Amino acid sequence: MTQVLVPPHGSALTPDTTLSIHGIDPATHVPVTWHVSSLDDDGAPGTYLVEKAQGDIRSPALWMQAQRDAQVVGLTEVLALVRQVLEDA
């Protein structure tokens, strides 16, 4: 099952909002959770922090303890990630 939690229509992904994506990693075929956060308030408008952790993680406490890979990307890469996860569902 794939779950993508998105902000309400017409609202932006703000620094206090996290996009949580649950799906399958196409490379490893195991459950993965991604969190996407805006970096606008950190002086990098139009950029996002994408963190990826193995497993279907829904608990904030578990997320904080998970080993995560992180990268900074633009909106185009965020949209590509969401499309990829939805297509692989």
MIVO-570936 format. One line per field, with one value per residue: chain; y, x, z of N, C-alpha, C, O in turn. Coordinates in nm, 4 decimals. Layout:
mol <- c(A,...)
nnorth <- c(Y,...)
neast <- c(X,...)
nup <- c(Z,...)
canorth <- c(Y,...)
caeast <- c(X,...)
caup <- c(Z,...)
cnorth <- c(Y,...)
ceast <- c(X,...)
cup <- c(Z,...)
onorth <- c(Y,...)
oeast <- c(X,...)
oup <- c(Z,...)
END
This chain:
mol <- c(A,A,A,A,A,A,A,A,A,A,A,A,A,A,A,A,A,A,A,A,A,A,A,A,A,A,A,A,A,A,A,A,A,A,A,A,A,A,A,A,A,A,A,A,A,A,A,A,A,A,A,A,A,A,A,A,A,A,A,A,A,A,A,A,A,A,A,A,A,A,A,A,A,A,A,A,A,A,A,A,A,A,A,A,A,A,A,A,A)
nnorth <- c(-0.1171,0.2211,0.5369,0.8747,1.1721,1.4798,1.8410,2.0426,2.1290,2.3995,2.4983,2.5582,2.3597,2.4109,2.5240,2.4090,2.1874,1.8484,1.6314,1.3077,1.0034,0.6790,0.3812,0.1502,0.0840,0.1158,0.0093,-0.1773,-0.3136,-0.3166,-0.2013,0.1524,0.4711,0.8094,1.1443,1.4748,1.8024,2.1566,2.3951,2.6657,2.8544,2.8313,2.9843,2.8966,2.9224,2.7450,2.4984,2.1624,1.9297,1.5959,1.3039,0.9633,0.6466,0.3033,0.0803,0.0789,0.3382,0.4875,0.6050,0.8918,0.8803,0.6483,0.7296,0.9328,0.7813,0.6267,0.5263,0.7475,0.8532,1.1546,1.4270,1.7379,1.8882,2.0188,2.1408,2.0012,1.7509,1.6568,1.6286,1.4341,1.2181,1.1682,1.0991,0.8698,0.6919,0.6648,0.5479,0.3050,0.1742)
neast <- c(0.0834,0.0486,0.0960,0.0371,0.0626,-0.0635,-0.0522,-0.3528,-0.5492,-0.4292,-0.2665,0.0658,0.3664,0.4802,0.7408,0.6696,0.5300,0.5259,0.5677,0.4690,0.5596,0.4795,0.5952,0.7291,1.0678,1.2056,1.4510,1.5328,1.3053,1.1775,0.9772,0.9626,0.9987,0.9523,1.0234,0.9398,1.0424,1.0071,1.2640,1.2479,1.2391,1.4943,1.6529,1.6738,1.4937,1.2440,1.3593,1.3903,1.4124,1.4688,1.4186,1.4960,1.4033,1.4467,1.1728,0.8243,0.7406,0.5503,0.5324,0.6227,0.8210,0.9660,1.0548,1.2349,1.4403,1.5260,1.7637,1.8526,1.8708,1.9583,1.8808,1.9042,1.6729,1.4996,1.1681,1.0893,1.2161,1.0911,0.8250,0.8685,0.9470,0.7088,0.5382,0.6719,0.6507,0.3727,0.3192,0.4498,0.2930)
nup <- c(0.0000,-0.0758,0.0644,0.0554,0.2104,0.1667,0.1658,0.2085,-0.0864,-0.2705,-0.0738,0.0403,0.0851,0.3834,0.6139,0.8602,0.7913,0.6962,0.4310,0.4079,0.2765,0.1888,0.0619,-0.1796,-0.2263,-0.5392,-0.6131,-0.4188,-0.3480,-0.0996,0.1817,0.2271,0.3801,0.3158,0.4075,0.3406,0.3632,0.3651,0.2988,0.3067,0.5227,0.6121,0.4591,0.1998,-0.0426,-0.2281,-0.2071,-0.0820,0.1869,0.1606,0.3231,0.3647,0.4830,0.5629,0.5781,0.6797,0.8315,1.0701,1.3136,1.4928,1.6923,1.6260,1.3759,1.4429,1.5471,1.3403,1.0920,0.8453,0.5049,0.3525,0.1353,-0.0422,-0.2493,-0.5419,-0.6306,-0.8601,-0.8357,-0.6031,-0.6902,-0.8873,-0.7265,-0.5824,-0.7962,-0.8896,-0.6695,-0.6536,-0.9039,-0.8756,-0.6999)
canorth <- c(0.0000,0.3481,0.6466,1.0055,1.2750,1.6072,1.9554,2.0697,2.1949,2.5432,2.5395,2.5212,2.2806,2.5112,2.4660,2.3309,2.0769,1.7430,1.5380,1.1723,0.9134,0.5386,0.3020,0.0469,0.1313,0.0413,-0.0570,-0.2895,-0.3779,-0.3239,-0.0808,0.2707,0.5927,0.9347,1.2681,1.5907,1.9272,2.2782,2.4652,2.8094,2.9331,2.8177,3.0687,2.8274,2.9151,2.6524,2.3738,2.0696,1.8225,1.4653,1.2013,0.8305,0.5438,0.1705,0.0390,0.1545,0.4044,0.5799,0.6630,0.9965,0.8358,0.5560,0.8076,1.0038,0.6845,0.5549,0.5724,0.8108,0.9171,1.2848,1.5083,1.8617,1.8850,2.1190,2.0964,1.9030,1.6202,1.6148,1.5813,1.3084,1.1149,1.1358,1.0252,0.7376,0.6079,0.6345,0.4567,0.1743,0.1161)
caeast <- c(0.0000,0.1202,0.0244,0.1002,-0.0125,-0.0300,-0.1234,-0.4791,-0.5395,-0.4067,-0.1714,0.2042,0.4385,0.5475,0.8451,0.6152,0.4556,0.6083,0.5021,0.5103,0.5310,0.5054,0.5903,0.8297,1.1882,1.2153,1.5811,1.5466,1.1736,1.1381,0.9050,1.0436,0.9259,1.0199,0.9680,0.9813,1.0217,1.0524,1.3779,1.2282,1.2763,1.6384,1.7219,1.6887,1.3597,1.2249,1.4330,1.3264,1.4920,1.4049,1.4811,1.4474,1.4389,1.3933,1.0592,0.6992,0.7498,0.4380,0.5458,0.7263,0.9313,1.0475,1.1195,1.3486,1.5455,1.5612,1.8767,1.7932,1.9515,1.8984,1.9324,1.8330,1.6285,1.4028,1.0297,1.0808,1.2547,0.9863,0.7124,0.9104,0.9422,0.5679,0.4893,0.7369,0.5919,0.2347,0.3218,0.4986,0.1960)
caup <- c(0.0000,-0.0810,0.1265,0.0406,0.2806,0.1042,0.2220,0.1399,-0.2168,-0.2680,0.0293,0.0104,0.1839,0.4645,0.6984,0.9709,0.7324,0.6378,0.3400,0.4434,0.1650,0.2222,-0.0600,-0.2004,-0.2944,-0.6654,-0.6261,-0.3251,-0.3360,0.0410,0.2236,0.2555,0.4162,0.2839,0.4618,0.2620,0.4388,0.2980,0.3588,0.2837,0.6414,0.6346,0.3621,0.0710,-0.1015,-0.3393,-0.1867,0.0107,0.2450,0.1441,0.4055,0.3287,0.5807,0.5338,0.6594,0.6780,0.9617,1.0910,1.4466,1.5003,1.7780,1.5461,1.2702,1.5010,1.5757,1.2176,1.0112,0.7276,0.4024,0.3261,0.0252,-0.0687,-0.3884,-0.5829,-0.6443,-0.9686,-0.7808,-0.5096,-0.7714,-0.9505,-0.6232,-0.5575,-0.9145,-0.8922,-0.5648,-0.6919,-1.0178,-0.8315,-0.6057)
cnorth <- c(0.1238,0.4551,0.7728,1.1053,1.4094,1.7199,1.9768,2.1465,2.3449,2.5891,2.4879,2.4286,2.3791,2.4455,2.3829,2.2140,1.9762,1.6548,1.4003,1.0782,0.7720,0.4573,0.1960,0.1079,0.0505,-0.0340,-0.1830,-0.3699,-0.4016,-0.1954,0.0312,0.3842,0.7122,1.0468,1.3827,1.7159,2.0443,2.3392,2.6164,2.8945,2.9253,2.8963,3.0038,2.8120,2.8195,2.5227,2.2923,1.9683,1.6940,1.3648,1.0680,0.7308,0.4115,0.1406,0.1306,0.2191,0.5076,0.6479,0.7705,0.9547,0.7400,0.6304,0.8777,0.9098,0.6141,0.6132,0.6239,0.8608,1.0480,1.3506,1.6321,1.8649,2.0018,2.0572,1.9896,1.7628,1.5673,1.5585,1.4493,1.1935,1.0716,1.0565,0.8832,0.6433,0.5702,0.5370,0.3148,0.1033,0.0054)
ceast <- c(0.0882,0.0341,0.1043,0.0103,0.0303,-0.1059,-0.2540,-0.4579,-0.5228,-0.3102,-0.0327,0.2577,0.5234,0.6516,0.7918,0.5285,0.5535,0.5216,0.5571,0.4651,0.5720,0.4914,0.6986,0.9474,1.2041,1.3472,1.5900,1.4188,1.1331,1.0630,1.0012,0.9495,1.0129,0.9486,1.0266,0.9444,1.0764,1.1704,1.3672,1.2732,1.4246,1.7194,1.7447,1.5513,1.3541,1.3022,1.3673,1.4280,1.4115,1.4855,1.4147,1.4962,1.3757,1.2785,0.9396,0.6839,0.6385,0.4435,0.6546,0.8461,1.0237,1.1215,1.2443,1.4660,1.5969,1.6863,1.8192,1.9018,1.8816,1.9628,1.8450,1.8016,1.5340,1.2643,1.0150,1.1134,1.1517,0.8674,0.7456,0.9061,0.7982,0.5106,0.5431,0.6718,0.4489,0.2287,0.3638,0.3999,0.1151)
cup <- c(0.0000,-0.0171,0.1059,0.1108,0.2255,0.1729,0.1465,0.0100,-0.1993,-0.1603,-0.0058,0.1185,0.2630,0.5544,0.8149,0.9225,0.6740,0.5508,0.3718,0.3330,0.2052,0.0947,-0.0603,-0.2757,-0.4225,-0.6810,-0.5399,-0.3064,-0.1904,0.0771,0.2643,0.2941,0.3812,0.3594,0.3805,0.3411,0.3593,0.3724,0.3398,0.4020,0.6738,0.5320,0.2274,0.0064,-0.2207,-0.3259,-0.0754,0.0611,0.2302,0.2250,0.3747,0.4335,0.5388,0.6299,0.6441,0.8150,0.9737,1.2266,1.4456,1.5859,1.7025,1.4354,1.3237,1.5274,1.4498,1.1530,0.8805,0.6329,0.3694,0.2057,0.0106,-0.2176,-0.4151,-0.5968,-0.7523,-0.9184,-0.6814,-0.5873,-0.8409,-0.8508,-0.5980,-0.6740,-0.9168,-0.7911,-0.6011,-0.8094,-0.9767,-0.7394,-0.6698)
onorth <- c(0.1289,0.4626,0.7780,1.1210,1.4480,1.6972,1.9337,2.2206,2.4083,2.7070,2.3862,2.4199,2.4254,2.3234,2.2946,2.1490,2.0138,1.6093,1.3779,1.0732,0.7487,0.4633,0.1577,0.1754,-0.0719,-0.1318,-0.2834,-0.4816,-0.4974,-0.0925,0.0080,0.3919,0.7158,1.0439,1.3873,1.7333,2.0328,2.3352,2.6877,2.9966,3.0039,2.8771,3.0513,2.7013,2.8137,2.4451,2.3457,1.9265,1.6839,1.3430,1.0602,0.7295,0.4087,0.1720,0.2453,0.1618,0.6035,0.7401,0.7440,0.9901,0.7496,0.5987,0.8811,0.9547,0.5488,0.7337,0.5527,0.9043,1.0521,1.3328,1.6312,1.8471,2.0737,1.9371,1.8968,1.6665,1.4468,1.4522,1.3620,1.0827,0.9521,0.9569,0.7881,0.5285,0.4556,0.4515,0.2167,-0.0131,-0.0541)
oeast <- c(0.1903,-0.0863,0.2238,-0.1061,0.1467,-0.2117,-0.2659,-0.3606,-0.5946,-0.2751,-0.0178,0.2026,0.6268,0.6510,0.8622,0.4614,0.6519,0.4151,0.6779,0.3468,0.6843,0.3886,0.7520,0.9288,1.2151,1.3536,1.6475,1.4226,1.0615,1.0816,1.1050,0.8361,1.1318,0.8263,1.1469,0.8293,1.1799,1.1756,1.4664,1.3392,1.4751,1.8403,1.8266,1.4977,1.4459,1.3107,1.2990,1.5177,1.2997,1.6040,1.2927,1.6140,1.2647,1.2862,0.9523,0.6216,0.6331,0.3660,0.7667,0.9598,1.1459,1.2363,1.3474,1.5806,1.7012,1.7109,1.7454,2.0090,1.7590,2.0813,1.7273,1.8899,1.4939,1.2459,0.9357,1.0457,1.1274,0.8155,0.6595,0.8660,0.7690,0.4414,0.4693,0.6414,0.4082,0.1403,0.3187,0.4195,0.0292)
oup <- c(0.0686,-0.0418,0.1349,0.0741,0.2365,0.2315,0.0318,-0.0033,-0.1220,-0.1553,-0.0735,0.2282,0.2148,0.5698,0.8640,1.0027,0.6103,0.5925,0.3636,0.2994,0.2497,0.0273,0.0438,-0.3770,-0.4161,-0.7555,-0.5819,-0.2549,-0.1613,0.0123,0.3263,0.2470,0.4129,0.3736,0.3548,0.3812,0.2937,0.4954,0.3550,0.3827,0.7540,0.5197,0.1487,0.0007,-0.3025,-0.4210,0.0121,-0.0121,0.2807,0.1999,0.3602,0.4691,0.4858,0.7486,0.6011,0.9044,0.8967,1.2520,1.4024,1.5549,1.7139,1.4044,1.2566,1.5299,1.4539,1.1589,0.8123,0.6750,0.3593,0.1778,0.0465,-0.3015,-0.3235,-0.5771,-0.7367,-0.9546,-0.6755,-0.5532,-0.8519,-0.8863,-0.5929,-0.6528,-0.9427,-0.8234,-0.5815,-0.8131,-1.0359,-0.7045,-0.6046)
END
